[in-house]
């Protein structure tokens, strides 16, 4: 019996995948097939590269300022991500440039979207980093990636939770992780800015906010429009949620894990510990169902 793990898209909420993978491992469940979309492709590749512990440690050390370093003013308008910094991150915590998918001990696929045709692309061979980068290229933030003469972008546009990919690769049982089931619209709540501090601390805060306001601020009241990045990510989240519901109605997973992550905004990657803990909690809440399904299948 082959177990497939479908790791869904969800930006910063994707750190929950780490907690889920580790919680499943504690139960003796180690998937034979790992398929990921967007952040799911990142965590899945890190797991199969034996880098998951390092990735968790790094993610939990992140601060708002560290996240802000990944963004740059790009006059070419191809995207807002500092690709050199992203490349360094992928090399250190996911895989080396020389790593190929064929060398993984388990089957792996990253899901991407062909920007010209809209077709769903499964990357199951060749460069690990090229596959991951293609899958995670969120339009508006990342430039499209050219792979095999096709311009590829985020796989969440066509298959946010790759259940079908796991089944196509031979999975008998599919455990799927949907990160977006409870988030549509929930993070657009009235918020207030923190009180200004005086002295040197206040000046540092003002400086950080001057260079990163559009990334982290939602404004003082409900009349302030959502910032650019939240608007892009949330619009895609809505699309992905609708696509996920439709595809799962046609091809439901055997076990669906839906961690409660609506409190975490799309770019709050510095809240990794919360997301990871919620991932673990989600597995514990499904423990009886997981055991029942796996026991039934073993008979």
Secondary structure per residue as TSV (DSSP state, phi and psi in degrees):
chain	resnum	aa	ss	phi	psi
A	1	X	-	360.0	123.3
A	2	X	-	-99.3	132.0
A	3	X	E	-103.1	129.5
A	4	X	E	-107.9	142.6
A	5	X	E	-118.9	116.0
A	6	X	E	-101.7	109.0
A	7	X	E	-98.9	114.8
A	8	X	-	-82.2	171.2
A	9	X	-	-81.2	162.5
A	10	X	-	162.4	21.1
A	11	X	G	51.8	-129.9
A	12	X	G	-63.3	-24.1
A	13	X	G	-67.7	-12.4
A	14	X	G	-64.9	-16.6
A	15	X	G	-62.8	-19.6
A	16	X	H	-60.1	-26.7
A	17	X	H	-57.9	-35.5
A	18	X	H	-61.7	-48.5
A	19	X	H	-62.2	-38.8
A	20	X	H	-66.7	-46.4
A	21	X	H	-60.0	-43.1
A	22	X	H	-71.5	-36.1
A	23	X	H	-67.4	-39.4
A	24	X	H	-65.2	-40.0
A	25	X	H	-62.3	-37.7
A	26	X	H	-61.6	-26.5
A	27	X	T	-89.4	1.7
A	28	X	T	83.4	13.7
A	29	X	-	-101.0	110.8
A	30	X	-	-124.5	109.6
A	31	X	-	-62.2	148.1
A	32	X	S	-87.6	-23.6
A	33	X	E	-132.1	129.2
A	34	X	E	-124.5	119.2
A	35	X	E	-121.8	136.9
A	36	X	E	-137.4	147.2
A	37	X	E	-117.5	128.9
A	38	X	T	57.8	-121.5
A	39	X	H	-60.1	-27.0
A	40	X	H	-65.7	-34.3
A	41	X	H	-68.4	-36.7
A	42	X	H	-64.0	-53.9
A	43	X	H	-66.3	-39.3
A	44	X	H	-61.5	-43.1
A	45	X	H	-68.1	-38.6
A	46	X	H	-62.5	-40.5
A	47	X	H	-61.7	-48.3
A	48	X	H	-73.3	-17.8
A	49	X	T	-90.4	4.2
A	50	X	T	62.1	33.9
A	51	X	-	-111.2	8.7
A	52	X	H	-62.8	-38.7
A	53	X	H	-62.8	-44.2
A	54	X	H	-65.6	-39.2
A	55	X	H	-63.7	-42.6
A	56	X	H	-62.2	-45.2
A	57	X	H	-61.6	-42.9
A	58	X	H	-66.3	-46.3
A	59	X	H	-60.0	-39.6
A	60	X	H	-75.8	-10.5
A	61	X	H	-95.0	-5.9
A	62	X	-	-66.7	148.5
A	63	X	-	-124.6	169.9
A	64	X	H	-57.8	-40.7
A	65	X	H	-65.9	-39.5
A	66	X	H	-63.3	-39.4
A	67	X	H	-65.3	-40.1
A	68	X	H	-60.6	-27.8
A	69	X	T	-66.1	-20.4
A	70	X	T	-78.4	-10.0
A	71	X	B	-103.9	144.2
A	72	X	-	-141.6	156.8
A	73	X	-	-81.8	110.6
A	74	X	-	-107.6	105.2
A	75	X	T	-69.1	-18.3
A	76	X	T	-76.4	-12.8
A	77	X	-	62.1	25.1
A	78	X	S	-79.7	-19.7
A	79	X	-	165.6	172.8
A	80	X	S	-110.5	1.7
A	81	X	B	-90.2	137.4
A	82	X	-	-74.1	100.2
A	83	X	H	-67.3	-30.3
A	84	X	H	-66.0	-43.4
A	85	X	H	-66.1	-40.2
A	86	X	H	-63.0	-41.8
A	87	X	H	-60.4	-43.3
A	88	X	H	-61.2	-42.9
A	89	X	H	-60.5	-47.6
A	90	X	H	-62.7	-41.5
A	91	X	H	-61.1	-40.5
A	92	X	H	-81.7	-34.1
A	93	X	H	-119.4	-3.6
A	94	X	T	-120.6	-66.9
A	95	X	-	-164.0	159.4
A	96	X	-	-77.3	162.6
A	97	X	T	-59.1	-31.3
A	98	X	T	-82.9	-11.1
A	99	X	-	-67.4	137.0
A	100	X	B	-122.5	149.8
A	101	X	G	-61.7	-34.3
A	102	X	G	-60.8	-21.8
A	103	X	G	-84.3	-10.1
A	104	X	S	-63.8	146.7
A	105	X	S	-76.6	-14.3
A	106	X	S	-126.4	160.9
A	107	X	E	-70.2	142.3
A	108	X	E	-141.6	144.0
A	109	X	E	-145.4	137.6
A	110	X	E	-110.4	135.3
A	111	X	E	-98.4	130.2
A	112	X	E	-132.4	174.6
A	113	X	E	-123.4	130.8
A	114	X	E	-74.0	115.9
A	115	X	T	-65.3	-29.3
A	116	X	T	-81.0	-44.0
A	117	X	T	-101.3	-18.6
A	118	X	-	79.6	7.6
A	119	X	-	-75.5	149.8
A	120	X	E	-80.3	127.8
A	121	X	E	-115.9	127.9
A	122	X	E	-103.2	119.0
A	123	X	E	-99.1	104.6
A	124	X	-	-118.8	-1.7
A	125	X	S	-140.9	161.0
A	126	X	S	87.3	-158.2
A	127	X	B	-59.0	128.6
A	128	X	H	-64.6	-47.5
A	129	X	H	-65.9	-36.8
A	130	X	H	-64.4	-40.0
A	131	X	H	-65.8	-46.7
A	132	X	H	-63.9	-46.8
A	133	X	H	-62.2	-39.9
A	134	X	H	-62.5	-42.9
A	135	X	H	-69.6	-27.5
A	136	X	H	-98.8	1.3
A	137	X	-	-76.3	78.0
A	138	X	-	-64.2	120.7
A	139	X	B	-56.3	134.9
A	140	X	T	98.2	-27.2
A	141	X	T	-110.1	-41.5
A	142	X	B	-111.6	148.3
A	143	X	-	-73.3	150.9
A	144	X	-	-64.0	152.3
A	145	X	E	-112.0	131.5
A	146	X	E	-89.4	118.2
A	147	X	E	-133.8	123.2
A	148	X	T	51.4	46.8
A	149	X	T	64.8	20.5
A	150	X	E	-125.5	139.4
A	151	X	E	-87.1	118.0
A	152	X	E	-111.8	144.8
A	153	X	E	-134.6	-176.6
A	154	X	E	-45.6	126.9
A	155	X	G	-69.8	-14.3
A	156	X	G	-65.7	-14.8
A	157	X	G	-70.6	-22.1
A	158	X	T	-122.7	-31.4
A	159	X	-	-149.0	80.0
A	160	X	S	-63.9	-31.2
A	161	X	S	-128.9	100.9
A	162	X	-	-76.8	60.1
A	163	X	H	-62.5	-46.2
A	164	X	H	-61.4	-34.4
A	165	X	H	-65.8	-43.5
A	166	X	H	-59.7	-45.0
A	167	X	H	-65.1	-40.7
A	168	X	H	-63.8	-29.6
A	169	X	T	-85.6	1.4
A	170	X	T	108.2	13.3
A	171	X	-	-72.6	132.4
A	172	X	S	-85.9	-35.4
A	173	X	E	-124.9	131.1
A	174	X	E	-116.6	123.5
A	175	X	E	-100.7	118.6
A	176	X	E	-112.4	145.3
A	177	X	E	-118.0	113.0
A	178	X	-	-105.6	112.0
A	179	X	S	-89.6	-9.2
A	180	X	-	-111.8	5.4
A	181	X	T	-62.9	-25.1
A	182	X	T	-123.8	20.1
A	183	X	T	-109.6	-14.4
A	184	X	T	-59.6	115.8
A	185	X	T	79.1	-12.8
A	186	X	T	-73.3	-22.8
A	187	X	T	-89.0	-1.0
A	188	X	-	-90.2	71.2
A	189	X	-	-112.7	154.6
A	190	X	-	-58.9	130.1
A	191	X	-	-132.7	158.9
A	192	X	-	-122.1	145.5
A	193	X	-	-77.2	147.4
A	194	X	-	-65.3	152.3
A	195	X	-	-63.2	141.1
A	196	X	-	-69.4	139.1
A	197	X	-	-100.7	149.7
A	198	X	-	-92.6	173.3
A	199	X	H	73.1	-158.6
A	200	X	H	-63.1	-40.2
A	201	X	H	-59.6	-42.6
A	202	X	H	-62.1	-41.2
A	203	X	H	-65.4	-39.8
A	204	X	H	-64.9	-43.8
A	205	X	H	-59.4	-43.9
A	206	X	H	-63.2	-38.5
A	207	X	H	-64.7	-46.0
A	208	X	H	-61.6	-43.8
A	209	X	H	-67.5	-30.1
A	210	X	H	-64.0	-37.9
A	211	X	H	-94.8	-12.3
A	212	X	H	-131.1	26.9
A	213	X	H	-65.2	-40.0
A	214	X	H	-72.2	-14.7
A	215	X	H	-86.0	-41.7
A	216	X	H	-114.4	-16.3
A	217	X	-	-94.4	141.5
A	218	X	-	-107.8	-6.4
A	219	X	-	100.0	170.9
A	220	X	S	-83.0	-24.6
A	221	X	S	-149.5	177.4
A	222	X	T	-69.7	-10.4
A	223	X	T	-82.3	-15.2
A	224	X	S	-78.2	126.1
A	225	X	-	-65.9	152.0
A	226	X	-	-58.5	147.3
A	227	X	-	-69.3	166.7
A	228	X	H	-56.0	-49.2
A	229	X	H	-68.0	-42.3
A	230	X	H	-64.0	-37.5
A	231	X	H	-64.8	-43.4
A	232	X	H	-64.0	-52.8
A	233	X	H	-63.7	-40.1
A	234	X	H	-70.5	-35.6
A	235	X	H	-62.5	-42.0
A	236	X	H	-68.8	-36.9
A	237	X	H	-59.2	-41.8
A	238	X	H	-61.6	-46.0
A	239	X	H	-61.2	-45.4
A	240	X	H	-65.7	-37.6
A	241	X	H	-62.1	-44.0
A	242	X	H	-66.4	-41.7
A	243	X	H	-64.5	-42.3
A	244	X	H	-59.9	-46.5
A	245	X	H	-60.2	-42.4
A	246	X	H	-65.8	-45.9
A	247	X	H	-70.4	-35.9
A	248	X	H	-71.9	-26.8
A	249	X	H	-65.0	-34.5
A	250	X	H	-83.9	-34.9
A	251	X	S	-140.5	76.1
A	252	X	-	-71.5	146.2
A	253	X	-	-73.5	164.6
A	254	X	S	-75.2	-34.6
A	255	X	E	-134.4	125.8
A	256	X	E	-113.1	122.6
A	257	X	E	-107.6	120.5
A	258	X	-	-127.4	82.4
A	259	X	-	-61.4	146.1
A	260	X	-	-85.6	103.0
A	261	X	-	-128.4	16.5
A	262	X	T	-62.3	-21.9
A	263	X	T	-74.4	-14.6
A	264	X	S	-100.3	121.8
A	265	X	-	-73.9	161.0
A	266	X	T	-55.1	-33.3
A	267	X	T	-108.1	15.1
A	268	X	-	-87.5	62.0
A	269	X	G	-66.4	-17.2
A	270	X	G	-76.5	-2.8
A	271	X	G	-100.8	37.6
A	272	X	H	-61.1	-42.3
A	273	X	H	-60.0	-41.4
A	274	X	H	-61.5	-45.4
A	275	X	H	-65.8	-42.9
A	276	X	H	-63.0	-45.2
A	277	X	H	-62.7	-38.6
A	278	X	H	-66.3	-34.4
A	279	X	H	-62.3	-45.3
A	280	X	H	-62.2	-44.2
A	281	X	H	-61.4	-39.3
A	282	X	H	-61.1	-41.8
A	283	X	H	-65.3	-42.3
A	284	X	H	-61.7	-38.5
A	285	X	H	-67.2	-22.6
A	286	X	T	-104.2	12.4
A	287	X	H	-57.6	-45.6
A	288	X	H	-63.5	-45.8
A	289	X	H	-62.4	-42.8
A	290	X	H	-60.3	-48.3
A	291	X	H	-63.6	-41.9
A	292	X	H	-62.0	-44.9
A	293	X	H	-68.2	-44.0
A	294	X	H	-68.3	-36.9
A	295	X	H	-67.5	-41.0
A	296	X	H	-63.9	-37.8
A	297	X	H	-72.5	-28.9
A	298	X	H	-73.7	-18.6
A	299	X	-	-70.9	360.0
